Amino acid sequence: MTPEGALEFVREHGVVLASARGPAPRLTEAIVGAPIKGSWWAHAQSRRIYRVLEAVAGSEEVLVCRLVEGKITLIHRRLWPALVRLAPRFAPERLAKVRDEHTPSGRHASRAIAFPRWVPPDVASEARAMSEREALAVFGSWVPPREAKR
């Protein structure tokens, strides 16, 4: 799978886990076209997986956060207005935009941009115009019950 194909996979599914096991499709497995046992870093195609993941995570069409079970989650832009509209139902740390950076020393570091700082104005406007019912219809099964909010 190419970066374009992987982006289409995220677009089609809307909510995708990068690599962790959970209730959403795993992009790493879609990239190689088969289940991955253990860490994808040890997979024979790990370099290709890394390149494709980096390309998708760097796309302006994808939000990288920890929405699903605190795991790295990729959310396509078409779902962002619904996500923003339903934000009160989620713990704030689940909605923070996660960015991986490489420090000058070569270390890997994750940075978070708090919600709603990452939300583009057009998405915020769409979210305000959307009813909760409409947002639930778009976002569906990924929304916790109202009483689950912290």
Secondary structure, DSSP 8 states (H G I E B T S, - for coil): --HHHHHHHHHHHSEEESSS-SSS-BHHHHHHTS---S-GGGSTTHHHHHHHHHHHHT-TTEEEE-TTTTS-EEEEGGGHHHHHHTGGGS-HHHHSEEEEEE-TTS-EEEEEE-TTTT--HHHHHHHHHS-HHHHHHHHGGG---GGG--
